Amino acid sequence: MALYSEKVMDHFRNPRNVGILEDADGVGEVGNPVCGDIMKIYLKIADDTITDVKFETFGCGSAIASSSMATEMIKGKPLSEALALTNKAVTQALDGLPPHKLHCSVLAEEAIKKAVKDYYDRNGISYDHSQFPDCEHCEHCHA
């Protein structure tokens, strides 16, 4: 059995939505201090819908594939659907990740949430703070 699915390999070799949105409405950057992966998501938003999304990821193939798949999953979707995206959904869409690489899909989920929160903050839009965990201070991220 191969360590990585064909979908993971495809999104690693041919990542979708790579780049920077210079005029992004929201930007979210997260990293994992243990493995060194850094993920940055850029969102363009109109009428509460993600009209464009780009990413920059410094990391392993699983991190790049997770970024690529996650951006594909939220493009054209309302913010509420983007916020509902879970790392499990990203992992399932990639036909799985090895257990020691699941943190890559977590980074994708967290980067999207940070980008949406950044959009809300920039525009003075009120939101439920419980939707946005404080990852810089949680034990999960620094264990």
Protein Blocks (a to p, Z undefined) as FASTA:
>chain_A
ZZbdfklmmmmmmcghiacdfkbcbdcddddfknopacddddddeehiafbdcddddddf
klmmmmmmmmmmmgopafklmmmpcfklmmmmnnpaafklmmmmmmmmmmmmmmmmmmmm
mnopacdfklmccfklgmklmZZ
